[in-house]
């Protein structure tokens, strides 16, 4: 099986009894599960319990424990509310019986209304003239996602914000699938973005939020930009956006990270 197929299979779930779902163990070199993948799977599980006409408009998640890629994940969905225009779902991901992740996701029937956004920030170089980087630990050798940072990254990790991204394998037309893939990508390089400019702290994600303003198309170029807002004590907050080539705002993202200096033996 190709790496691209493994990437897509990671977003497919087996339905168990009721509103419980199971993801298959994932092979790879990562020591812990990638947070974006768990969030994407949780959104997929929630969406499978909602009327397909309702689209995800926001999610708010907490990373409770590190996941282990070699073990399956069980996603348990609670149908919190189905209203006239909104549906709310609570999702808990468990591994070996312990909760490692929790999410509240909300879905909304499309409604007519305004179509406005604040002015886009200063323009950045388009992706065509930028050099792609490889994320073999996440995507293997096939690289089903193309990443092009706007500036050469500093340090060993090859990606820093802002960067252009697009999926290079077929995604299909299902808006729910595109939203799940965007959720997956929304966790890339965010911990680094939450540090103060002078900090060398290492970190892990604490919580994550995404607001979907317009249906994303992840098979087209998207500019993802996250910036630090505050780094106080051992926590840092980053906020940012996902935009199309013409500057249209697709999604807003926020994440808080736990940041500690190398060698700090503190525990969560």
For each residue, the residues with C-beta under 8 A, 3 or more apart:
1: 5 6 9
2: 5 6 140 142
3: 6 7 139 140 141 142 143 144
4: 7 8 140 142 144 169
5: 1 2 8 9
6: 1 2 3 9 10 26 27 140
7: 3 4 10 11 139 140 142 144 145 169
8: 4 5 11 12 144 169
9: 1 5 6 12 24
10: 6 7 23 24 26 37 40 41
11: 7 8 37 40 41 44 177 180 181 184
12: 8 9 23 44
13: 21 22 23 41 44 45 48 75
14: 21 22 23 24
15: 20 21 48
16: 20 21 22 74
17: 20
18:
19: 45 49 76 77 78 79
20: 15 16 17 74 75 76 77
21: 13 14 15 16 44 45 48 74 75 77
22: 13 14 16 72 73 74 75
23: 10 12 13 14 26 41 72 73 75
24: 9 10 14 72
25: 69 70 71 72
26: 6 10 23 33 37 69 70
27: 6 69 70
28: 69 137 138 140
29: 136 137
30: 33 34 69 137 138
31:
32: 66 67 68 69
33: 26 30 37 38 66 67 68 69 73 100
34: 30 37 38 138 184 187
35: 38 39 63 101 187 205 208
36: 39 40 183 184 185 186 187 188
37: 10 11 26 33 34 40 41 184
38: 33 34 35 41 42 63 67 73 93 100 101
39: 35 36 42 43 59 61 101 103 183 184 186 187 208
40: 10 11 36 37 43 44 180 181 183 184
41: 10 11 13 23 37 38 44 45 73 75 93 180
42: 38 39 45 46 59 61 75 91 93 101 103 105
43: 39 40 46 47 56 59 91 103 105 179 180 183
44: 11 12 13 21 40 41 47 48 176 180
45: 13 19 21 41 42 48 49 75 77 91
46: 42 43 49 50 56 77 89 91 103 105 107
47: 43 44 50 56 105 107 176 179 180
48: 13 15 21 44 45 77
49: 19 45 46 77 79 89
50: 46 47 54 82 87 89 107
51: 54 87 107
52: 176
53: 109 110
54: 50 51 86 87 107 108 109
55: 107 108 110 175 176 179 212 215
56: 43 46 47 59 105 106 107 176 179 212
57: 106 107 108 211 212
58: 105 106 209 210 211 212
59: 39 42 43 56 103 104 105 106 183 208 209 210
60: 103 104 105 207 208 209
61: 39 42 101 102 103 104 207 208 209
62: 101 102 103 206 207 208
63: 35 38 66 100 101 204 205 206 207 208
64: 99 100 101 102
65: 95 98 99 100 101
66: 32 33 63 100 204
67: 32 33 38 71 73 93 95 100 101
68: 32 33 71 95
69: 25 26 27 28 30 32 33
70: 25 26 27
71: 25 67 68 95 96
72: 22 23 24 25 95
73: 22 23 33 38 41 67 93 94 95 100
74: 16 20 21 22 93 94 95
75: 13 20 21 22 23 41 42 45 91 92 93 94
76: 19 20 91 92 93 94
77: 19 20 21 45 46 48 49 89 90 91
78: 19 89 90 91 92
79: 19 49 82 87 89
80: 88 89 90 104
81: 86 87 88
82: 50 79 87
83: 86 87
84:
85: 108 109 111
86: 54 81 83 106 107 108 109
87: 50 51 54 79 81 82 83 106 107
88: 80 81 104 105 106 107
89: 46 49 50 77 78 79 80 104 105 106 107
90: 77 78 80 102 103 104
91: 42 43 45 46 75 76 77 78 102 103 104 105
92: 75 76 78 99 101 102
93: 38 41 42 67 73 74 75 76 99 100 101 102 103
94: 73 74 75 76 97 98 99 100
95: 65 67 68 71 72 73 74 98 100
96: 71
97: 94
98: 65 94 95
99: 64 65 92 93 94 102
100: 33 38 63 64 65 66 67 73 93 94 95
101: 35 38 39 42 61 62 63 64 65 67 92 93
102: 61 62 64 90 91 92 93 99
103: 39 42 43 46 59 60 61 62 90 91 93
104: 59 60 61 80 88 89 90 91
105: 42 43 46 47 56 58 59 60 88 89 91
106: 56 57 58 59 86 87 88 89
107: 46 47 50 51 54 55 56 57 86 87 88 89
108: 54 55 57 85 86 111
109: 53 54 85 86
110: 53 55
111: 85 108
112:
113:
114:
115:
116:
117: 120 213 248 249
118: 249
119:
120: 117 123 243 247 249
121: 225
122:
123: 120 247
124: 150 162 223 225
125: 129 130 150
126: 129 130 164 245
127: 130 148 164 166 221 245
128:
129: 125 126
130: 125 126 127 148 149 150 164
131: 148 149
132: 146 147 148
133: 147 148 149 153 158 159
134: 139 143 158
135: 138 139 143 145 147 158 159 188
136: 29 139 140 141 143
137: 28 29 30
138: 28 30 34 135 145
139: 3 7 134 135 136 142 143 144 145
140: 2 3 4 6 7 28 136 143
141: 3 136
142: 2 3 4 7 139 169
143: 3 134 135 136 139 140 146 168
144: 3 4 7 8 139 167 168 169
145: 7 135 138 139 165 166 167 168 185
146: 132 143 165 166 167 168
147: 132 133 135 158 159 163 164 165 188
148: 127 130 131 132 133 163 164 165
149: 130 131 133 152 153 158 159 160 162 163 164
150: 124 125 130 162 163 164
151: 160
152: 149
153: 133 149 157 158 159 160
154: 160
155: 192
156:
157: 153 160 189 192
158: 133 134 135 147 149 153
159: 133 135 147 149 153 163 188 189
160: 149 151 153 154 157 163 189 192 193
161: 189 190 192 193 224 225 226 227 240
162: 124 149 150 223 224 225 226
163: 147 148 149 150 159 160 188 189 223 224
164: 126 127 130 147 148 149 150 221 222 223 224
165: 145 146 147 148 185 188 218 221 222 224
166: 127 145 146 218 219 220 221 222
167: 144 145 146 171 181 218 219
168: 143 144 145 146 219
169: 4 7 8 142 144
170: 219
171: 167 177 178 181 218 219
172: 177
173:
174: 177 178
175: 55 178 179 215
176: 44 47 52 55 56 179 180
177: 11 171 172 174 180 181
178: 171 174 175 181 182 215 216 217 218 219
179: 43 47 55 56 175 176 182 183 212 215 216
180: 11 40 41 43 44 47 176 177 183 184
181: 11 40 167 171 177 178 184 185 218
182: 178 179 185 186 210 212 216 218 222 242 250 251
183: 36 39 40 43 59 179 180 186 187 210
184: 11 34 36 37 39 40 180 181 187
185: 36 145 165 181 182 188 218 222 224
186: 36 39 182 183 190 208 210 224 242 251 253
187: 34 35 36 39 183 184 190 205 208 255
188: 36 135 147 159 163 165 185 224
189: 157 159 160 161 163 192 193 226
190: 161 186 187 193 194 205 208 226 238 253 255 257
191: 194 195 203 204 205 255 257 259
192: 155 157 160 161 189 195
193: 160 161 189 190 226 227 228 238 240 255
194: 190 191 203 226 228 231 236 237 238 255 256 257 259
195: 191 192 199 201 203 228 231 236 257 259
196: 199 228 231 236
197: 228
198:
199: 195 196 231 236 259
200: 261 262
201: 195 231 236 259 260 261 262
202: 259 260 261 262
203: 191 194 195 236 257 258 259 260
204: 63 66 191 257 258
205: 35 63 187 190 191 208 255 256 257 258
206: 62 63 235 255 256 257 258
207: 60 61 62 63 255 256
208: 35 39 59 60 61 62 63 186 187 190 205 253 254 255
209: 58 59 60 61 253 254 255
210: 58 59 182 183 186 251 252 253
211: 57 58 251 252 253
212: 55 56 57 58 179 182 215 216 250 251
213: 117 249 250 251 252
214: 248 249 250 251
215: 55 175 178 179 212
216: 178 179 182 212 222 242 250 251
217: 178 220 222 244
218: 165 166 167 171 178 181 182 185 222
219: 166 167 168 170 171 178
220: 166 217 244 245
221: 127 164 165 166 244 245
222: 164 165 166 182 185 216 217 218 242 243 244 250
223: 124 162 163 164 242 243 244 245
224: 161 162 163 164 165 185 186 188 240 241 242 253
225: 121 124 161 162 240 241 243
226: 161 162 189 190 193 194 238 239 240 253 255
227: 161 193 238 239 240
228: 193 194 195 196 197 231 236 237 238
229: 237 238 239
230: 236 237
231: 194 195 196 199 201 228 235 236 237 259
232: 235 236
233:
234: 258 259 260 266
235: 206 231 232 256 257 258 259
236: 194 195 196 199 201 203 228 230 231 232 256 257 259
237: 194 228 229 230 231 254 255 256 257
238: 190 193 194 226 227 228 229 254 255 256 257
239: 226 227 229 252 253 254
240: 161 193 224 225 226 227 252 253 254
241: 224 225 249 250 251 252 253
242: 182 186 216 222 223 224 249 250 251 252 253
243: 120 222 223 225 247 248 249 250
244: 217 220 221 222 223 247 248 250
245: 126 127 220 221 223
246:
247: 120 123 243 244
248: 117 214 243 244
249: 117 118 120 213 214 241 242 243 252
250: 182 212 213 214 216 222 241 242 243 244
251: 182 186 210 211 212 213 214 216 241 242
252: 210 211 213 239 240 241 242 249
253: 186 190 208 209 210 211 224 226 239 240 241 242
254: 208 209 237 238 239 240
255: 187 190 191 193 194 205 206 207 208 209 226 237 238
256: 194 205 206 207 235 236 237 238
257: 190 191 194 195 203 204 205 206 235 236 237 238
258: 203 204 205 206 234 235 268
259: 191 194 195 199 201 202 203 231 234 235 236
260: 201 202 203 234 264 266
261: 200 201 202 264
262: 200 201 202
263:
264: 260 261
265:
266: 234 260
267:
268: 258
